[in-house]
């Protein structure tokens, strides 16, 4: 899949990766979560609320480790 390919190339060249699919804590398999926090059915693009609740703090913490 595309995500794994990107991650693999980054690892090969020593580029840091934050894989939010595994560390965000959001469960895309729940219909209520999907309707509240994702823009559409692809379960890839979050709403503003989704970023605020599940992503922003994790990205900020990860950036501070670089």
N, CA, C and O atoms as a CHARMM CRD file, in Angstrom:
* protein
*
  264
    1    1 UNK  N      0.83700  -1.17600   0.00000 PROA 1      0.00000
    2    1 UNK  CA     0.00000   0.00000   0.00000 PROA 1      0.00000
    3    1 UNK  C      0.88600   1.24600   0.00000 PROA 1      0.00000
    4    1 UNK  O      2.07700   1.17000   0.30300 PROA 1      0.00000
    5    2 UNK  N      0.30900   2.36200  -0.33400 PROA 2      0.00000
    6    2 UNK  CA     1.05400   3.60600  -0.50800 PROA 2      0.00000
    7    2 UNK  C      1.72700   4.04200   0.79500 PROA 2      0.00000
    8    2 UNK  O      2.88900   4.45100   0.79000 PROA 2      0.00000
    9    3 UNK  N      0.99900   3.95500   1.90400 PROA 3      0.00000
   10    3 UNK  CA     1.56800   4.38400   3.18700 PROA 3      0.00000
   11    3 UNK  C      2.83400   3.60700   3.52100 PROA 3      0.00000
   12    3 UNK  O      3.83800   4.19200   3.92600 PROA 3      0.00000
   13    4 UNK  N      2.78600   2.30200   3.35400 PROA 4      0.00000
   14    4 UNK  CA     3.95700   1.47100   3.67100 PROA 4      0.00000
   15    4 UNK  C      5.11900   1.76600   2.73400 PROA 4      0.00000
   16    4 UNK  O      6.27600   1.72600   3.15000 PROA 4      0.00000
   17    5 UNK  N      4.82100   2.06400   1.46900 PROA 5      0.00000
   18    5 UNK  CA     5.86600   2.40800   0.51100 PROA 5      0.00000
   19    5 UNK  C      6.57700   3.69900   0.89500 PROA 5      0.00000
   20    5 UNK  O      7.80500   3.78000   0.85000 PROA 5      0.00000
   21    6 UNK  N      5.80400   4.69900   1.27000 PROA 6      0.00000
   22    6 UNK  CA     6.38000   5.97600   1.68600 PROA 6      0.00000
   23    6 UNK  C      7.23200   5.77600   2.93900 PROA 6      0.00000
   24    6 UNK  O      8.34800   6.28600   3.02900 PROA 6      0.00000
   25    7 UNK  N      6.70000   5.03600   3.89000 PROA 7      0.00000
   26    7 UNK  CA     7.42200   4.78200   5.13800 PROA 7      0.00000
   27    7 UNK  C      8.73400   4.04400   4.85000 PROA 7      0.00000
   28    7 UNK  O      9.76600   4.36600   5.43900 PROA 7      0.00000
   29    8 UNK  N      8.69700   3.08300   3.97200 PROA 8      0.00000
   30    8 UNK  CA     9.88700   2.30300   3.62800 PROA 8      0.00000
   31    8 UNK  C     10.97100   3.17500   2.99700 PROA 8      0.00000
   32    8 UNK  O     12.14400   3.05700   3.35200 PROA 8      0.00000
   33    9 UNK  N     10.59000   4.03900   2.07500 PROA 9      0.00000
   34    9 UNK  CA    11.56400   4.92400   1.42400 PROA 9      0.00000
   35    9 UNK  C     12.16500   5.89100   2.44600 PROA 9      0.00000
   36    9 UNK  O     13.37100   6.13500   2.43900 PROA 9      0.00000
   37   10 UNK  N     11.32800   6.43300   3.31400 PROA 10     0.00000
   38   10 UNK  CA    11.83100   7.34600   4.34700 PROA 10     0.00000
   39   10 UNK  C     12.82200   6.63900   5.26200 PROA 10     0.00000
   40   10 UNK  O     13.87400   7.19400   5.58300 PROA 10     0.00000
   41   11 UNK  N     12.50000   5.43600   5.67900 PROA 11     0.00000
   42   11 UNK  CA    13.40700   4.67100   6.53700 PROA 11     0.00000
   43   11 UNK  C     14.72700   4.39300   5.83200 PROA 11     0.00000
   44   11 UNK  O     15.79100   4.46700   6.44800 PROA 11     0.00000
   45   12 UNK  N     14.66300   4.07400   4.54300 PROA 12     0.00000
   46   12 UNK  CA    15.87200   3.79200   3.76800 PROA 12     0.00000
   47   12 UNK  C     16.82500   4.97800   3.76200 PROA 12     0.00000
   48   12 UNK  O     18.04000   4.79600   3.83200 PROA 12     0.00000
   49   13 UNK  N     16.28600   6.18900   3.67800 PROA 13     0.00000
   50   13 UNK  CA    17.11200   7.38600   3.58700 PROA 13     0.00000
   51   13 UNK  C     17.23400   8.14900   4.90800 PROA 13     0.00000
   52   13 UNK  O     17.74000   9.27000   4.93600 PROA 13     0.00000
   53   14 UNK  N     16.77500   7.54500   5.99000 PROA 14     0.00000
   54   14 UNK  CA    16.92200   8.15400   7.30600 PROA 14     0.00000
   55   14 UNK  C     16.04100   9.36800   7.55000 PROA 14     0.00000
   56   14 UNK  O     16.38500  10.24700   8.33900 PROA 14     0.00000
   57   15 UNK  N     14.91100   9.41000   6.87100 PROA 15     0.00000
   58   15 UNK  CA    13.97100  10.51800   7.03900 PROA 15     0.00000
   59   15 UNK  C     12.97500  10.14200   8.13600 PROA 15     0.00000
   60   15 UNK  O     12.31500   9.10800   8.04000 PROA 15     0.00000
   61   16 UNK  N     12.86100  10.96500   9.17000 PROA 16     0.00000
   62   16 UNK  CA    11.93100  10.64800  10.25400 PROA 16     0.00000
   63   16 UNK  C     10.48000  10.55700   9.76000 PROA 16     0.00000
   64   16 UNK  O     10.06000  11.30500   8.87700 PROA 16     0.00000
   65   17 UNK  N      9.73900   9.63400  10.34400 PROA 17     0.00000
   66   17 UNK  CA     8.34900   9.41200   9.94800 PROA 17     0.00000
   67   17 UNK  C      7.47700   9.38700  11.20100 PROA 17     0.00000
   68   17 UNK  O      7.81500   8.74400  12.19500 PROA 17     0.00000
   69   18 UNK  N      6.37100  10.08300  11.13800 PROA 18     0.00000
   70   18 UNK  CA     5.35400  10.01000  12.18200 PROA 18     0.00000
   71   18 UNK  C      4.14900   9.33200  11.54700 PROA 18     0.00000
   72   18 UNK  O      3.43500   9.95200  10.75900 PROA 18     0.00000
   73   19 UNK  N      3.92000   8.09100  11.87500 PROA 19     0.00000
   74   19 UNK  CA     2.82300   7.31500  11.28900 PROA 19     0.00000
   75   19 UNK  C      1.57800   7.45300  12.16600 PROA 19     0.00000
   76   19 UNK  O      1.37900   6.68700  13.10900 PROA 19     0.00000
   77   20 UNK  N      0.76400   8.42200  11.84400 PROA 20     0.00000
   78   20 UNK  CA    -0.42400   8.71000  12.64400 PROA 20     0.00000
   79   20 UNK  C     -1.48800   7.62900  12.54800 PROA 20     0.00000
   80   20 UNK  O     -2.40400   7.58700  13.37000 PROA 20     0.00000
   81   21 UNK  N     -1.37900   6.75600  11.55800 PROA 21     0.00000
   82   21 UNK  CA    -2.34700   5.65600  11.47500 PROA 21     0.00000
   83   21 UNK  C     -2.25900   4.77300  12.70700 PROA 21     0.00000
   84   21 UNK  O     -3.25000   4.17400  13.12600 PROA 21     0.00000
   85   22 UNK  N     -1.06200   4.69600  13.28900 PROA 22     0.00000
   86   22 UNK  CA    -0.85700   3.80400  14.43300 PROA 22     0.00000
   87   22 UNK  C     -0.74400   4.52500  15.77200 PROA 22     0.00000
   88   22 UNK  O     -0.94900   3.91000  16.81900 PROA 22     0.00000
   89   23 UNK  N     -0.42400   5.79800  15.75700 PROA 23     0.00000
   90   23 UNK  CA    -0.18500   6.45400  17.04600 PROA 23     0.00000
   91   23 UNK  C     -1.17900   7.55500  17.39100 PROA 23     0.00000
   92   23 UNK  O     -1.06000   8.17600  18.44700 PROA 23     0.00000
   93   24 UNK  N     -2.15100   7.81100  16.52900 PROA 24     0.00000
   94   24 UNK  CA    -3.07800   8.90200  16.81200 PROA 24     0.00000
   95   24 UNK  C     -4.11600   8.54400  17.87100 PROA 24     0.00000
   96   24 UNK  O     -4.60500   9.41500  18.59100 PROA 24     0.00000
   97   25 UNK  N     -4.44500   7.27100  17.96100 PROA 25     0.00000
   98   25 UNK  CA    -5.46000   6.85600  18.92100 PROA 25     0.00000
   99   25 UNK  C     -6.87100   6.89800  18.38300 PROA 25     0.00000
  100   25 UNK  O     -7.80800   6.51400  19.08400 PROA 25     0.00000
  101   26 UNK  N     -7.04800   7.35300  17.16000 PROA 26     0.00000
  102   26 UNK  CA    -8.38000   7.41300  16.57000 PROA 26     0.00000
  103   26 UNK  C     -8.73500   6.05300  15.98100 PROA 26     0.00000
  104   26 UNK  O     -7.90000   5.40900  15.34700 PROA 26     0.00000
  105   27 UNK  N     -9.95000   5.62800  16.18900 PROA 27     0.00000
  106   27 UNK  CA   -10.41100   4.33700  15.67300 PROA 27     0.00000
  107   27 UNK  C    -11.37000   4.57800  14.51500 PROA 27     0.00000
  108   27 UNK  O    -12.54200   4.89100  14.72100 PROA 27     0.00000
  109   28 UNK  N    -10.86300   4.43000  13.30600 PROA 28     0.00000
  110   28 UNK  CA   -11.65600   4.72300  12.11700 PROA 28     0.00000
  111   28 UNK  C    -12.70900   3.66500  11.82300 PROA 28     0.00000
  112   28 UNK  O    -13.48800   3.82000  10.88300 PROA 28     0.00000
  113   29 UNK  N    -12.74800   2.60900  12.59400 PROA 29     0.00000
  114   29 UNK  CA   -13.71900   1.55400  12.35200 PROA 29     0.00000
  115   29 UNK  C    -15.05800   1.76300  13.04000 PROA 29     0.00000
  116   29 UNK  O    -15.92600   0.89100  12.98900 PROA 29     0.00000
  117   30 UNK  N    -15.23200   2.90800  13.68300 PROA 30     0.00000
  118   30 UNK  CA   -16.47800   3.18200  14.39700 PROA 30     0.00000
  119   30 UNK  C    -17.23700   4.26800  13.64900 PROA 30     0.00000
  120   30 UNK  O    -16.70500   5.35800  13.43800 PROA 30     0.00000
  121   31 UNK  N    -18.46600   3.98800  13.24900 PROA 31     0.00000
  122   31 UNK  CA   -19.24200   4.92300  12.42700 PROA 31     0.00000
  123   31 UNK  C    -19.36900   6.30700  13.05700 PROA 31     0.00000
  124   31 UNK  O    -19.25200   7.31500  12.36000 PROA 31     0.00000
  125   32 UNK  N    -19.60400   6.36800  14.35500 PROA 32     0.00000
  126   32 UNK  CA   -19.75300   7.66300  15.02100 PROA 32     0.00000
  127   32 UNK  C    -18.45700   8.46600  14.95200 PROA 32     0.00000
  128   32 UNK  O    -18.48200   9.67900  14.74300 PROA 32     0.00000
  129   33 UNK  N    -17.33700   7.79000  15.12600 PROA 33     0.00000
  130   33 UNK  CA   -16.03400   8.45000  15.01700 PROA 33     0.00000
  131   33 UNK  C    -15.83800   8.96300  13.59900 PROA 33     0.00000
  132   33 UNK  O    -15.38200  10.09000  13.39900 PROA 33     0.00000
  133   34 UNK  N    -16.17800   8.14500  12.62000 PROA 34     0.00000
  134   34 UNK  CA   -16.03000   8.54600  11.21800 PROA 34     0.00000
  135   34 UNK  C    -16.82300   9.80700  10.92000 PROA 34     0.00000
  136   34 UNK  O    -16.30600  10.73000  10.29100 PROA 34     0.00000
  137   35 UNK  N    -18.06900   9.85700  11.36300 PROA 35     0.00000
  138   35 UNK  CA   -18.91700  11.00300  11.04500 PROA 35     0.00000
  139   35 UNK  C    -18.47400  12.26900  11.78700 PROA 35     0.00000
  140   35 UNK  O    -18.67900  13.37700  11.29000 PROA 35     0.00000
  141   36 UNK  N    -17.88000  12.11800  12.95100 PROA 36     0.00000
  142   36 UNK  CA   -17.46100  13.28400  13.73000 PROA 36     0.00000
  143   36 UNK  C    -16.08400  13.81100  13.34500 PROA 36     0.00000
  144   36 UNK  O    -15.86000  15.02200  13.36800 PROA 36     0.00000
  145   37 UNK  N    -15.16400  12.92700  12.99600 PROA 37     0.00000
  146   37 UNK  CA   -13.77100  13.32900  12.88700 PROA 37     0.00000
  147   37 UNK  C    -13.13000  13.15900  11.51400 PROA 37     0.00000
  148   37 UNK  O    -11.97300  13.53600  11.33000 PROA 37     0.00000
  149   38 UNK  N    -13.85100  12.60300  10.55100 PROA 38     0.00000
  150   38 UNK  CA   -13.29700  12.45700   9.20200 PROA 38     0.00000
  151   38 UNK  C    -14.13100  13.24600   8.20600 PROA 38     0.00000
  152   38 UNK  O    -15.35300  13.32700   8.32900 PROA 38     0.00000
  153   39 UNK  N    -13.45200  13.83500   7.20800 PROA 39     0.00000
  154   39 UNK  CA   -14.14900  14.64000   6.21300 PROA 39     0.00000
  155   39 UNK  C    -15.02600  13.80800   5.29200 PROA 39     0.00000
  156   39 UNK  O    -16.09000  14.26100   4.86900 PROA 39     0.00000
  157   40 UNK  N    -14.59000  12.59600   4.98000 PROA 40     0.00000
  158   40 UNK  CA   -15.37000  11.75000   4.07900 PROA 40     0.00000
  159   40 UNK  C    -15.09100  10.28200   4.37000 PROA 40     0.00000
  160   40 UNK  O    -14.38500   9.94700   5.32200 PROA 40     0.00000
  161   41 UNK  N    -15.64100   9.43400   3.55800 PROA 41     0.00000
  162   41 UNK  CA   -15.58500   7.99200   3.81400 PROA 41     0.00000
  163   41 UNK  C    -14.19200   7.38800   3.64500 PROA 41     0.00000
  164   41 UNK  O    -13.99400   6.22700   4.00100 PROA 41     0.00000
  165   42 UNK  N    -13.22900   8.12800   3.12000 PROA 42     0.00000
  166   42 UNK  CA   -11.89200   7.53800   2.93100 PROA 42     0.00000
  167   42 UNK  C    -11.15400   7.30800   4.24600 PROA 42     0.00000
  168   42 UNK  O    -10.15500   6.59000   4.28500 PROA 42     0.00000
  169   43 UNK  N    -11.64400   7.91500   5.31400 PROA 43     0.00000
  170   43 UNK  CA   -11.05600   7.76700   6.65200 PROA 43     0.00000
  171   43 UNK  C     -9.56500   8.11100   6.66300 PROA 43     0.00000
  172   43 UNK  O     -8.78100   7.51600   7.40300 PROA 43     0.00000
  173   44 UNK  N     -9.19500   9.07200   5.83600 PROA 44     0.00000
  174   44 UNK  CA    -7.82100   9.53600   5.77300 PROA 44     0.00000
  175   44 UNK  C     -7.72600  10.99700   6.17400 PROA 44     0.00000
  176   44 UNK  O     -6.79900  11.38300   6.88600 PROA 44     0.00000
  177   45 UNK  N     -8.65300  11.79800   5.73700 PROA 45     0.00000
  178   45 UNK  CA    -8.59700  13.23600   5.96700 PROA 45     0.00000
  179   45 UNK  C     -9.50600  13.61800   7.13000 PROA 45     0.00000
  180   45 UNK  O    -10.71700  13.40400   7.09700 PROA 45     0.00000
  181   46 UNK  N     -8.88700  14.18700   8.15400 PROA 46     0.00000
  182   46 UNK  CA    -9.61000  14.53600   9.36700 PROA 46     0.00000
  183   46 UNK  C    -10.28000  15.90000   9.26700 PROA 46     0.00000
  184   46 UNK  O     -9.87400  16.75900   8.48400 PROA 46     0.00000
  185   47 UNK  N    -11.30600  16.07200  10.07000 PROA 47     0.00000
  186   47 UNK  CA   -11.91500  17.38400  10.24700 PROA 47     0.00000
  187   47 UNK  C    -11.02500  18.19700  11.18800 PROA 47     0.00000
  188   47 UNK  O    -10.06900  17.66900  11.75700 PROA 47     0.00000
  189   48 UNK  N    -11.34000  19.46300  11.34500 PROA 48     0.00000
  190   48 UNK  CA   -10.60200  20.29500  12.28400 PROA 48     0.00000
  191   48 UNK  C    -10.68600  19.70100  13.69500 PROA 48     0.00000
  192   48 UNK  O     -9.69900  19.69200  14.43000 PROA 48     0.00000
  193   49 UNK  N    -11.85900  19.21200  14.06300 PROA 49     0.00000
  194   49 UNK  CA   -12.04600  18.59700  15.37800 PROA 49     0.00000
  195   49 UNK  C    -11.20600  17.33300  15.52700 PROA 49     0.00000
  196   49 UNK  O    -10.66900  17.05600  16.59900 PROA 49     0.00000
  197   50 UNK  N    -11.09900  16.57600  14.45100 PROA 50     0.00000
  198   50 UNK  CA   -10.28100  15.36600  14.46800 PROA 50     0.00000
  199   50 UNK  C     -8.81900  15.68000  14.72800 PROA 50     0.00000
  200   50 UNK  O     -8.16000  15.00500  15.51800 PROA 50     0.00000
  201   51 UNK  N     -8.31400  16.71500  14.05400 PROA 51     0.00000
  202   51 UNK  CA    -6.92700  17.12400  14.29700 PROA 51     0.00000
  203   51 UNK  C     -6.74200  17.60000  15.72400 PROA 51     0.00000
  204   51 UNK  O     -5.77200  17.23100  16.38600 PROA 51     0.00000
  205   52 UNK  N     -7.66900  18.41800  16.19800 PROA 52     0.00000
  206   52 UNK  CA    -7.53400  18.95300  17.55600 PROA 52     0.00000
  207   52 UNK  C     -7.55000  17.85100  18.60600 PROA 52     0.00000
  208   52 UNK  O     -6.75800  17.87700  19.54800 PROA 52     0.00000
  209   53 UNK  N     -8.44300  16.88800  18.44900 PROA 53     0.00000
  210   53 UNK  CA    -8.60200  15.85000  19.46600 PROA 53     0.00000
  211   53 UNK  C     -7.52000  14.76900  19.38800 PROA 53     0.00000
  212   53 UNK  O     -7.06500  14.28000  20.42200 PROA 53     0.00000
  213   54 UNK  N     -7.10400  14.39300  18.17500 PROA 54     0.00000
  214   54 UNK  CA    -6.25700  13.21100  18.02200 PROA 54     0.00000
  215   54 UNK  C     -4.84700  13.45900  17.49300 PROA 54     0.00000
  216   54 UNK  O     -3.97300  12.61300  17.68100 PROA 54     0.00000
  217   55 UNK  N     -4.60200  14.57400  16.84900 PROA 55     0.00000
  218   55 UNK  CA    -3.34600  14.68900  16.09600 PROA 55     0.00000
  219   55 UNK  C     -2.42600  15.82000  16.54700 PROA 55     0.00000
  220   55 UNK  O     -1.22800  15.59600  16.71700 PROA 55     0.00000
  221   56 UNK  N     -2.94700  17.00900  16.74100 PROA 56     0.00000
  222   56 UNK  CA    -2.09000  18.17600  16.94600 PROA 56     0.00000
  223   56 UNK  C     -1.05400  17.98800  18.04600 PROA 56     0.00000
  224   56 UNK  O      0.12000  18.29300  17.83700 PROA 56     0.00000
  225   57 UNK  N     -1.45500  17.49800  19.19700 PROA 57     0.00000
  226   57 UNK  CA    -0.51000  17.30600  20.30900 PROA 57     0.00000
  227   57 UNK  C      0.56900  16.28900  19.96100 PROA 57     0.00000
  228   57 UNK  O      1.72700  16.45500  20.34600 PROA 57     0.00000
  229   58 UNK  N      0.19600  15.24000  19.23600 PROA 58     0.00000
  230   58 UNK  CA     1.16700  14.20500  18.86800 PROA 58     0.00000
  231   58 UNK  C      2.18800  14.73800  17.87100 PROA 58     0.00000
  232   58 UNK  O      3.37700  14.43600  17.96800 PROA 58     0.00000
  233   59 UNK  N      1.71700  15.53200  16.91200 PROA 59     0.00000
  234   59 UNK  CA     2.63000  16.11600  15.93200 PROA 59     0.00000
  235   59 UNK  C      3.58100  17.09000  16.62300 PROA 59     0.00000
  236   59 UNK  O      4.78200  17.08100  16.35300 PROA 59     0.00000
  237   60 UNK  N      3.05600  17.91800  17.50100 PROA 60     0.00000
  238   60 UNK  CA     3.89600  18.87200  18.21900 PROA 60     0.00000
  239   60 UNK  C      4.97400  18.15800  19.04000 PROA 60     0.00000
  240   60 UNK  O      6.14100  18.54900  19.01600 PROA 60     0.00000
  241   61 UNK  N      4.58100  17.12000  19.75800 PROA 61     0.00000
  242   61 UNK  CA     5.54700  16.36300  20.56600 PROA 61     0.00000
  243   61 UNK  C      6.59700  15.69700  19.68700 PROA 61     0.00000
  244   61 UNK  O      7.77800  15.68000  20.03600 PROA 61     0.00000
  245   62 UNK  N      6.17700  15.15100  18.55300 PROA 62     0.00000
  246   62 UNK  CA     7.09800  14.47200  17.64500 PROA 62     0.00000
  247   62 UNK  C      8.10600  15.47300  17.05700 PROA 62     0.00000
  248   62 UNK  O      9.29600  15.17300  16.96300 PROA 62     0.00000
  249   63 UNK  N      7.63000  16.64700  16.66700 PROA 63     0.00000
  250   63 UNK  CA     8.51300  17.65700  16.09800 PROA 63     0.00000
  251   63 UNK  C      9.58000  18.06600  17.10800 PROA 63     0.00000
  252   63 UNK  O     10.72700  18.31000  16.73300 PROA 63     0.00000
  253   64 UNK  N      9.22100  18.14000  18.35900 PROA 64     0.00000
  254   64 UNK  CA    10.18300  18.51100  19.39700 PROA 64     0.00000
  255   64 UNK  C     11.28800  17.46700  19.58200 PROA 64     0.00000
  256   64 UNK  O     12.33400  17.77300  20.15400 PROA 64     0.00000
  257   65 UNK  N     11.06800  16.24000  19.10400 PROA 65     0.00000
  258   65 UNK  CA    12.08700  15.20800  19.21300 PROA 65     0.00000
  259   65 UNK  C     13.10800  15.26800  18.07800 PROA 65     0.00000
  260   65 UNK  O     14.14200  14.60200  18.13800 PROA 65     0.00000
  261   66 UNK  N     12.83000  16.04000  17.07300 PROA 66     0.00000
  262   66 UNK  CA    13.72400  16.09800  15.89800 PROA 66     0.00000
  263   66 UNK  C     14.95700  16.94500  16.16100 PROA 66     0.00000
  264   66 UNK  O     15.80400  17.09300  15.28000 PROA 66     0.00000
